[in-house]
Amino acid sequence: MNLYNLVAGSQVPNMWGMVNYVILTFLKRTKQPAERVGITRESPKIYRRRSLAEFGIARNMEVLGRRRIHSTRGISGKGSSLSTSKVLMLAGIDYLEELKILKSCLDKGKKANNLSRIMSDPNFLISCWIRIRSNKNSRTPVFDGTLDKIKLEWFKNTAAVMRKGGYNFAPALKIYVSKLNKKLSYRTVLSPEDRIVQEGIRFLLEIIYEPLFLDCSYAWGSGRGCHNALKDIRKQCKTVSWYIEGDNEQQFSTIDHHILVSLIQEKVNDQAFIDLIFKYIRIGFGEAGKSVSPMKIGLIQDDILSPILANIYMHPFDEWITNDFKVQFNSKLKRQKNKESWKQYVKAGQKAVNKCLRSTVAKDFNRKRLWYYRYAGAFLVGVDGSKQDAIRLKDEIQKFLNNRLNQKLNDFKTLIIHAETSSAYFLGYRIHRTPIVKMSVKQDIVDRKVKTGSKLILDAPIKTIVKKLIDKGYATPNFQPTRNSRLINFELFQIIEHYKIVERGISNYYSLSNNYRNLLAQVHYLLKFSCVLTIASKMRLKTMKRVFRKFGKDLRVKSKKGVIVYPTPSYTRPSQFF
């Protein structure tokens, strides 16, 4: 400052050992140049020259793109963009460079040792917030000082606290939700700040473990889900004789914290990051205004980080079945040939005479095969062998889960099922195989009898689905459509859209089922006529005949977006599911 002339706007005289500055009367009218040294790695001379520009407005242009680096909001009224706003950076940390270092360590087979440095970068936390925001209304401009009601200073302060290892999660809030059967269930809600930190931990763990997860795991993976598991079962389990239908007893609530941390330490050599995960799994949940005790076992289900941690916890089980037990169980022997079919084949000059006769033995217990599929805590094991083999495998699975992961199988849900006489229930489908007796006999081009091979059937449990519709008020216990009183206060187009969404969800999920036509016919009948009865109660038309007379057989209703109809669907199974 000018110590000799305190009038605002006066120039500082040139004095030895002092730097010239300019004092402005209205500082809010102009903006200082954006600090971009942390991003562009500019030299100190250029940065100093820009900071000493007259009246705080830098007229310099960037080399790349020739964009202005100053803000014109105070002059022209135009708001600054995110790229020209102040960047909150901690000195010496750039998470993009640290991610490259992490990738090189993982490629070399080394443990990750810089995860806490990545977490302590404010820009990384901002990128985590961008990934978890779900609607357009949360996209508050950065230069206004908030991000979804979170101030920008929070990212800087949190990164600094995390760098010292002092970040703590707040306990989750327990909220009760009433169900249709008038029973109460609770959900756990975490603060938005903690969700940002969870997303950062999840992102880093996914980089480490996603390449390690085996193909037999279908839950919470990138591009893998229920339909992928069911398609693989249909392709691979055509010769399965027995199924082991397994289910962990309350997987999330029985996860051992110390075993989980020890599994993560096998791939991570960063104690600060390990401590952050341990703080998260120890937080408790409770009602507002009441004391919360820390969790000694289990994970919170309704959050971002629990799915990836559950997959990490079950990864040793996947490795044991796939790489150890399956290799020992599978025999290299081929299926034994049928002697009667071989004799006829030789006598006829190496030509198949009776194609209804199998060329191999149907039940050859010397040849053994095993297939394994897991989705979250539920798994299905297909055994091509004897029942004793399936019983032995079930006992081995129980021992491994008890000794290695401290888990127990649910005795009521873990069953050994014959593939032909009964059906396994996995991912909402009934899985079984067509018996040999029921194989159809056809004729080929030469009018010889040909017996078709065994097929794997994926059926939708129609009775179970209809019972769920009854519980939700769409049908009566006599399996007849009824009015849904919960929807009477909605608009007409909202009622129709609701029923269409429910029907579309059922038809899309069970699009792989062999009884798709029967399922869709039953579901469409219940939902559409329930929709008609609900509209009749709302419009006081009393009967369905009057509703169809007023709105047509497709229920044409006008809305803000146009005309909405409820047409009859196509009962053919879709060839491709989007």
VOGU-3710 file (C-alpha; in Angstrom, 3 decimals, decimal comma):
1> mnlynlvags> 0,000/0,000/0,000  1,001/3,616/-0,393  2,020/4,652/3,094  2,379/8,278/2,048  -0,938/8,765/0,236  -3,957/6,853/1,587  -6,346/8,084/-1,112  -7,912/5,145/-2,946  -6,762/4,752/-6,534  -3,406/6,424/-6,101
11> qvpnmwgmvn> -0,367/4,739/-7,586  2,372/3,412/-5,365  5,699/5,162/-6,049  8,685/3,140/-7,177  10,692/2,299/-4,068  13,591/-0,031/-3,606  12,534/-3,457/-2,350  8,816/-2,870/-2,849  6,332/-4,147/-5,447  3,908/-1,825/-7,265
21> yviltflkrt> 0,182/-2,383/-6,696  -3,000/-0,487/-7,575  -5,755/0,216/-5,020  -9,293/0,218/-6,454  -12,327/1,989/-5,030  -14,893/-0,688/-6,010  -13,353/-4,131/-5,785  -16,685/-5,870/-6,450  -16,892/-4,371/-9,928  -13,970/-6,397/-11,255
31> kqpaervgit> -12,508/-9,832/-10,854  -8,970/-10,988/-10,344  -7,445/-13,394/-12,862  -8,254/-17,034/-12,305  -5,521/-18,983/-10,540  -4,623/-21,664/-13,062  -1,076/-22,500/-12,053  -2,202/-25,798/-10,526  -3,754/-26,954/-13,821  -1,701/-25,453/-16,636
41> respkiyrrr> 1,654/-25,575/-14,801  2,500/-22,027/-15,880  5,812/-20,512/-15,020  5,925/-18,145/-12,002  6,837/-15,202/-14,251  3,674/-15,497/-16,366  1,520/-15,977/-13,310  3,053/-12,915/-11,606  2,609/-10,802/-14,745  -1,079/-11,705/-14,910
51> slaefgiarn> -1,628/-11,014/-11,238  -0,029/-7,547/-11,622  -2,257/-6,546/-14,546  -3,794/-3,083/-14,240  -7,284/-2,875/-12,645  -7,196/-6,633/-12,067  -8,279/-7,503/-15,649  -5,849/-9,692/-17,562  -6,020/-9,281/-21,339  -3,628/-12,135/-21,973
61> mevlgrrrih> -4,876/-15,110/-23,952  -4,120/-18,755/-23,427  -2,071/-20,482/-26,086  -4,474/-23,419/-26,338  -7,829/-22,312/-27,695  -7,096/-18,564/-27,229  -9,635/-18,325/-24,396  -9,732/-15,429/-21,977  -8,639/-16,298/-18,470  -10,490/-13,529/-16,645
71> strgisgkgs> -14,063/-13,199/-15,500  -16,360/-10,541/-16,989  -19,256/-11,073/-14,635  -18,839/-7,718/-12,849  -18,640/-5,795/-16,133  -20,951/-7,514/-18,612  -23,185/-9,372/-16,162  -22,192/-12,762/-17,598  -21,377/-15,495/-15,088  -18,036/-17,219/-15,166
81> slstskvlml> -17,744/-20,837/-16,219  -16,427/-23,731/-14,177  -13,134/-23,821/-16,071  -12,333/-20,200/-15,240  -13,302/-20,316/-11,568  -10,849/-20,621/-8,722  -9,582/-24,173/-8,408  -9,153/-25,559/-4,928  -5,937/-27,541/-4,988  -3,631/-28,840/-2,335
91> agidyleelk> -0,007/-28,228/-3,190  1,778/-31,202/-4,700  -1,301/-33,414/-5,347  -2,905/-34,056/-8,735  -5,285/-37,008/-8,655  -5,009/-37,600/-12,415  -1,281/-38,202/-12,114  -1,856/-40,321/-9,011  -4,386/-42,438/-10,921  -1,744/-43,128/-13,565
101> ilkscldkgk> 0,669/-44,192/-10,835  -2,042/-46,445/-9,363  -2,698/-48,074/-12,736  1,016/-48,737/-13,294  1,282/-50,355/-9,839  -1,699/-52,594/-10,541  -0,310/-53,588/-13,948  2,934/-54,658/-12,273  1,093/-56,699/-9,651  2,011/-54,415/-6,756
111> kannlsrims> -0,220/-53,249/-3,945  -1,945/-49,871/-4,201  -0,182/-47,372/-1,932  -1,405/-43,910/-2,988  -5,162/-44,143/-2,452  -5,170/-41,707/0,470  -3,324/-39,143/-1,663  -6,012/-39,402/-4,337  -8,758/-39,039/-1,728  -7,108/-35,892/-0,343
121> dpnfliscwi> -7,473/-33,970/-3,613  -10,455/-31,557/-3,651  -10,854/-31,968/-7,401  -11,270/-35,720/-6,938  -14,008/-35,121/-4,356  -15,735/-32,722/-6,765  -15,629/-35,392/-9,486  -17,202/-37,840/-6,996  -20,008/-35,382/-6,373  -20,581/-35,060/-10,127
131> rirsnknsrt> -20,953/-38,845/-10,422  -23,546/-39,201/-7,670  -25,793/-36,248/-8,497  -28,992/-37,600/-9,998  -31,060/-34,660/-11,277  -30,552/-31,439/-13,169  -31,748/-29,282/-10,282  -28,678/-30,235/-8,223  -26,323/-28,726/-10,780  -25,793/-25,457/-8,956
141> pvfdgtldki> -23,164/-23,224/-10,640  -19,773/-23,452/-8,981  -19,113/-19,712/-8,900  -22,183/-19,185/-6,679  -20,288/-20,895/-3,884  -22,329/-24,074/-3,455  -22,549/-27,534/-4,964  -25,935/-29,056/-4,163  -26,068/-27,016/-0,927  -22,457/-28,000/-0,181
151> klewfkntaa> -20,034/-25,109/-0,111  -16,859/-25,283/-2,125  -14,877/-24,704/1,020  -16,083/-28,095/2,267  -14,126/-29,905/-0,458  -10,941/-28,072/0,468  -11,375/-28,555/4,206  -12,375/-32,209/3,854  -9,359/-32,939/1,664  -7,094/-31,311/4,240
161> vmrkggynfa> -8,672/-33,276/7,097  -8,486/-36,492/5,102  -4,827/-35,851/4,381  -4,230/-35,870/8,147  -6,383/-38,985/8,644  -8,981/-37,190/10,747  -12,140/-37,619/8,664  -15,065/-39,296/10,473  -18,392/-40,493/9,068  -21,630/-39,364/10,662
171> palkiyvskl> -24,034/-42,095/11,874  -26,774/-43,051/9,431  -30,341/-41,945/10,072  -32,963/-44,656/10,484  -36,266/-43,856/8,726  -39,350/-46,064/8,924  -41,436/-46,708/5,794  -44,909/-48,298/5,844  -45,589/-51,166/3,441  -48,825/-52,205/1,768
181> nkklsyrtvl> -49,374/-54,942/4,363  -49,309/-52,204/7,055  -45,958/-53,402/8,362  -43,092/-50,993/8,984  -39,662/-51,364/7,429  -36,720/-49,034/7,885  -34,189/-47,477/5,552  -30,853/-45,908/6,405  -29,970/-42,478/5,035  -26,484/-40,974/5,118
191> spedrivqeg> -25,524/-37,326/4,763  -24,661/-35,978/1,276  -21,084/-35,238/2,388  -20,519/-38,827/3,479  -21,989/-40,096/0,208  -19,355/-38,117/-1,704  -16,561/-39,727/0,309  -18,176/-43,163/-0,154  -18,270/-42,655/-3,905  -14,545/-41,879/-3,865
201> irflleiiye> -13,775/-45,073/-1,927  -16,032/-47,110/-4,212  -14,402/-45,687/-7,330  -10,896/-46,609/-6,155  -11,905/-50,082/-4,973  -13,611/-50,718/-8,299  -10,405/-49,851/-10,159  -8,515/-52,407/-8,067  -11,008/-55,270/-7,835  -13,109/-55,080/-10,994
211> plfldcsyaw> -10,408/-56,812/-13,116  -10,059/-59,464/-10,382  -13,724/-60,429/-10,098  -14,488/-63,709/-11,857  -17,086/-64,284/-14,556  -19,211/-66,335/-12,149  -20,059/-63,176/-10,155  -22,922/-61,200/-11,694  -23,971/-58,778/-8,941  -23,125/-55,078/-9,070
221> gsgrgchnal> -20,609/-55,560/-11,886  -20,176/-53,337/-14,908  -22,445/-54,568/-17,686  -23,383/-57,807/-15,879  -26,696/-58,593/-14,270  -29,472/-61,135/-13,815  -30,105/-61,637/-17,528  -26,423/-62,346/-18,192  -26,443/-65,047/-15,506  -29,646/-66,627/-16,837
231> kdirkqcktv> -28,373/-66,660/-20,421  -25,158/-68,380/-19,335  -27,162/-70,955/-17,373  -29,285/-71,708/-20,428  -26,196/-72,221/-22,601  -24,031/-74,247/-20,207  -26,318/-76,307/-17,965  -28,025/-78,517/-20,539  -26,639/-81,767/-19,108  -26,951/-80,932/-15,417
241> swyiegdneq> -28,497/-83,645/-13,242  -28,568/-81,870/-9,865  -28,792/-78,274/-8,658  -27,542/-76,851/-5,380  -29,641/-73,799/-4,668  -27,783/-71,806/-2,004  -28,368/-68,614/-0,059  -26,251/-66,926/2,589  -28,180/-66,179/5,742  -28,515/-62,380/5,732
251> qfstidhhil> -25,266/-61,655/3,924  -25,006/-57,910/4,655  -25,790/-58,245/8,353  -23,293/-61,076/8,973  -20,130/-59,742/7,288  -17,136/-59,856/9,623  -15,309/-56,509/9,697  -11,867/-57,901/10,477  -12,056/-60,500/7,688  -13,173/-57,802/5,236
261> vsliqekvnd> -10,297/-55,483/6,190  -7,789/-58,340/5,926  -9,034/-59,108/2,393  -8,620/-55,468/1,362  -5,099/-55,358/2,860  -4,052/-58,105/0,443  -4,321/-55,565/-2,414  -3,959/-52,213/-0,609  -0,873/-51,020/1,263  -2,218/-47,672/2,467
271> qafidlifky> -3,001/-47,558/6,172  -4,798/-44,209/5,989  -7,181/-45,588/3,338  -7,714/-48,786/5,355  -8,518/-46,734/8,436  -11,061/-44,714/6,430  -12,841/-47,920/5,348  -12,797/-49,264/8,893  -14,342/-46,025/10,167  -17,107/-46,402/7,607
281> irigfgeagk> -18,006/-50,022/8,422  -18,054/-49,229/12,152  -20,599/-46,392/11,969  -23,990/-47,227/13,367  -27,490/-46,083/12,530  -30,399/-45,014/14,667  -33,373/-42,731/14,984  -33,056/-38,970/15,228  -32,310/-37,694/18,711  -31,318/-41,097/20,081
291> svspmkigli> -27,916/-42,563/20,871  -26,222/-44,625/18,201  -23,962/-47,558/18,991  -21,241/-48,548/16,508  -21,725/-51,659/14,379  -19,600/-54,622/15,403  -20,694/-56,851/12,519  -22,457/-56,362/9,181  -22,816/-53,508/6,691  -25,442/-50,882/5,968
301> qddilspila> -27,408/-51,945/2,893  -28,848/-48,669/1,569  -25,651/-46,901/0,567  -23,068/-46,684/-2,200  -20,161/-48,639/-0,742  -21,814/-51,817/0,609  -22,240/-53,658/-2,758  -18,552/-53,482/-3,723  -17,510/-54,502/-0,192  -19,893/-57,484/-0,285
311> niymhpfdew> -18,400/-58,564/-3,610  -14,879/-58,297/-2,181  -15,993/-60,364/0,802  -17,382/-63,178/-1,410  -14,498/-63,123/-3,894  -12,466/-65,827/-2,041  -15,502/-68,112/-2,224  -15,716/-67,594/-5,996  -12,006/-68,328/-6,364  -12,206/-71,483/-4,264
321> itndfkvqfn> -15,073/-73,025/-6,244  -13,813/-71,973/-9,679  -10,058/-72,504/-9,347  -9,819/-75,269/-6,729  -12,906/-77,400/-6,251  -14,120/-77,245/-9,856  -10,714/-78,292/-11,206  -10,600/-81,279/-8,845  -14,231/-82,251/-9,436  -14,274/-82,157/-13,235
331> sklkrqknke> -13,074/-85,407/-14,767  -11,324/-85,596/-18,122  -13,244/-88,715/-19,116  -15,707/-88,599/-21,984  -19,253/-89,823/-21,590  -19,541/-93,610/-21,891  -20,861/-94,888/-25,231  -24,099/-96,830/-25,511  -23,219/-100,397/-26,533  -26,538/-101,125/-28,256
341> swkqyvkagq> -26,332/-97,977/-30,353  -22,703/-98,782/-31,246  -23,597/-102,302/-32,465  -26,352/-101,008/-34,733  -24,023/-98,306/-36,012  -21,318/-100,860/-36,993  -23,760/-103,337/-38,578  -25,318/-100,625/-40,752  -21,924/-99,696/-42,199  -21,265/-96,810/-39,817
351> kavnkclrst> -24,672/-95,260/-40,358  -27,174/-94,283/-37,699  -30,288/-96,410/-38,119  -32,308/-95,660/-34,986  -31,835/-92,034/-34,071  -34,164/-92,356/-31,105  -31,468/-94,420/-29,401  -28,900/-92,361/-27,494  -25,279/-92,734/-28,600  -24,022/-92,264/-25,025
361> vakdfnrkrl> -25,152/-93,440/-21,610  -27,567/-91,010/-20,004  -26,336/-91,553/-16,429  -22,586/-91,904/-16,533  -21,319/-91,082/-13,026  -17,671/-91,424/-14,029  -17,930/-88,231/-16,057  -18,391/-85,223/-13,773  -18,867/-81,549/-14,491  -19,639/-78,508/-12,321
371> wyyryagafl> -20,970/-75,012/-13,067  -21,234/-72,165/-10,573  -23,124/-68,836/-10,665  -23,487/-66,225/-7,921  -25,594/-63,094/-7,620  -24,997/-61,227/-4,320  -25,656/-63,729/-1,508  -27,563/-66,244/-3,660  -25,730/-68,833/-5,752  -26,565/-71,799/-7,967
381> vgvdgskqda> -24,307/-74,815/-8,547  -25,066/-77,202/-11,393  -23,687/-80,731/-10,912  -23,423/-83,259/-13,711  -22,912/-86,293/-11,477  -24,572/-88,311/-8,750  -26,588/-87,117/-5,770  -23,721/-88,123/-3,455  -21,501/-85,687/-5,329  -24,024/-82,894/-4,760
391> irlkdeiqkf> -24,293/-83,717/-1,039  -20,510/-83,755/-0,675  -20,231/-80,416/-2,479  -22,850/-78,848/-0,213  -20,919/-79,974/2,885  -17,666/-78,585/1,465  -19,335/-75,241/0,737  -20,659/-75,054/4,293  -17,210/-75,803/5,758  -15,474/-73,193/3,596
401> lnnrlnqkln> -17,963/-70,463/4,416  -17,729/-71,209/8,141  -13,942/-71,452/8,338  -12,891/-68,785/5,834  -15,648/-66,154/5,827  -17,553/-66,879/9,056  -20,796/-67,245/7,068  -23,695/-69,672/7,416  -25,950/-71,145/4,774  -29,677/-70,780/5,191
411> dfktliihae> -30,911/-74,344/5,762  -34,400/-73,589/4,448  -33,152/-71,967/1,221  -30,154/-74,226/0,529  -31,560/-77,250/-1,290  -30,400/-80,117/-3,494  -32,819/-80,386/-6,413  -33,091/-82,880/-9,243  -32,978/-81,167/-12,608  -35,776/-83,222/-14,245
421> tssayflgyr> -38,270/-84,084/-11,515  -38,169/-80,669/-9,808  -36,937/-77,135/-10,498  -34,467/-74,745/-8,863  -35,513/-71,210/-7,990  -32,803/-68,685/-8,883  -33,133/-64,958/-9,640  -36,915/-65,226/-9,786  -36,905/-68,011/-12,426  -37,771/-71,694/-12,151
431> ihrtpivkms> -34,914/-73,626/-13,776  -35,342/-77,272/-14,792  -34,635/-79,658/-17,646  -37,014/-81,572/-19,901  -37,127/-85,273/-18,918  -35,928/-87,889/-21,372  -39,393/-89,442/-21,455  -40,995/-86,196/-22,613  -38,544/-85,579/-25,453  -40,461/-85,198/-28,705
441> vkqdivdrkv> -39,934/-87,636/-31,586  -39,826/-86,211/-35,116  -38,941/-87,389/-38,613  -35,978/-86,230/-40,627  -35,658/-85,893/-44,424  -35,255/-89,650/-44,913  -38,400/-90,333/-42,814  -36,329/-91,703/-39,951  -37,490/-91,109/-36,386  -35,348/-88,552/-34,566
451> ktgsklilda> -35,506/-87,768/-30,868  -34,792/-84,176/-29,890  -32,191/-83,446/-27,263  -32,824/-82,327/-23,719  -33,500/-78,615/-23,231  -33,054/-76,301/-20,290  -36,290/-74,554/-19,371  -36,484/-71,139/-17,710  -40,035/-70,574/-16,495  -41,523/-67,565/-14,756
461> piktivkkli> -43,343/-68,452/-11,497  -46,760/-67,172/-12,549  -48,485/-68,013/-9,255  -45,825/-66,181/-7,246  -46,067/-63,092/-9,481  -49,875/-63,051/-9,264  -49,696/-63,323/-5,452  -47,457/-60,240/-5,388  -50,014/-58,370/-7,492  -52,689/-59,431/-5,009
471> dkgyatpnfq> -50,608/-58,156/-2,088  -50,190/-54,778/-3,814  -53,931/-54,369/-4,344  -54,255/-55,037/-8,072  -56,277/-58,256/-7,708  -58,451/-60,115/-5,229  -57,509/-63,401/-3,511  -59,781/-65,093/-6,071  -57,340/-63,976/-8,826  -59,723/-61,358/-10,221
481> ptrnsrlinf> -58,833/-57,701/-10,971  -59,988/-55,082/-8,502  -59,852/-51,329/-7,877  -56,673/-49,920/-6,421  -57,707/-47,246/-3,934  -54,173/-45,863/-3,672  -54,336/-44,497/-7,227  -57,804/-42,900/-7,281  -56,513/-39,403/-6,447  -54,051/-39,431/-9,364
491> elfqiiehyk> -54,715/-37,927/-12,778  -56,088/-40,235/-15,482  -52,887/-40,297/-17,510  -50,885/-40,927/-14,318  -53,032/-43,944/-13,463  -52,564/-45,427/-16,939  -48,819/-44,736/-16,918  -48,483/-46,415/-13,525  -50,133/-49,627/-14,722  -48,103/-49,618/-17,925
501> ivergisnyy> -44,854/-49,254/-15,939  -45,747/-52,198/-13,684  -46,623/-54,405/-16,666  -43,546/-53,321/-18,600  -41,277/-54,126/-15,665  -42,653/-57,665/-15,334  -42,584/-58,356/-19,070  -39,028/-57,033/-19,462  -37,549/-59,017/-16,578  -39,236/-62,291/-17,583
511> slsnnyrnll> -38,559/-61,855/-21,286  -36,253/-64,914/-21,171  -38,930/-67,254/-19,796  -40,318/-70,094/-21,883  -43,849/-69,448/-20,610  -43,668/-65,765/-21,538  -47,004/-65,765/-23,387  -48,946/-67,329/-20,493  -47,354/-64,943/-18,015  -48,022/-61,810/-20,045
521> aqvhyllkfs> -51,624/-62,829/-20,748  -52,332/-63,280/-17,041  -50,533/-60,103/-15,954  -52,056/-57,939/-18,701  -55,560/-59,161/-17,862  -55,211/-58,341/-14,150  -53,482/-54,976/-14,582  -55,536/-53,564/-17,442  -58,905/-54,417/-15,916  -57,690/-53,175/-12,532
531> cvltiaskmr> -56,812/-49,917/-14,301  -60,304/-49,773/-15,842  -61,961/-50,359/-12,461  -59,786/-47,677/-10,844  -60,771/-45,168/-13,547  -64,448/-46,149/-13,089  -64,215/-45,360/-9,378  -62,441/-42,067/-10,024  -64,845/-40,870/-12,752  -67,900/-42,421/-11,017
541> lktmkrvfrk> -68,765/-44,443/-14,093  -69,576/-47,513/-11,940  -68,987/-50,191/-14,622  -66,139/-51,151/-16,952  -68,489/-51,014/-19,940  -68,981/-47,278/-19,475  -65,234/-46,729/-19,180  -64,544/-48,531/-22,463  -67,416/-46,640/-24,120  -65,929/-43,280/-23,066
551> fgkdlrvksk> -62,191/-43,914/-23,527  -62,148/-46,772/-26,048  -60,693/-50,242/-25,740  -57,143/-48,799/-25,585  -58,065/-46,203/-22,910  -57,118/-43,086/-24,868  -56,502/-40,220/-22,462  -55,056/-36,777/-23,189  -52,083/-35,486/-21,214  -49,653/-32,585/-21,416
561> kgvivyptps> -47,337/-34,617/-23,657  -50,067/-35,884/-25,971  -52,399/-38,888/-26,073  -51,651/-41,886/-23,820  -53,058/-45,326/-24,639  -52,990/-48,727/-22,967  -52,908/-51,153/-25,920  -52,877/-54,936/-25,939  -49,231/-56,130/-25,983  -47,650/-58,565/-28,371
571> ytrpsqff> -47,544/-61,995/-26,750  -44,507/-63,165/-28,694  -41,316/-63,348/-26,680  -38,924/-60,514/-27,632  -35,844/-61,694/-29,479  -33,675/-58,915/-28,064  -33,921/-57,191/-24,695  -32,853/-53,592/-24,272
//
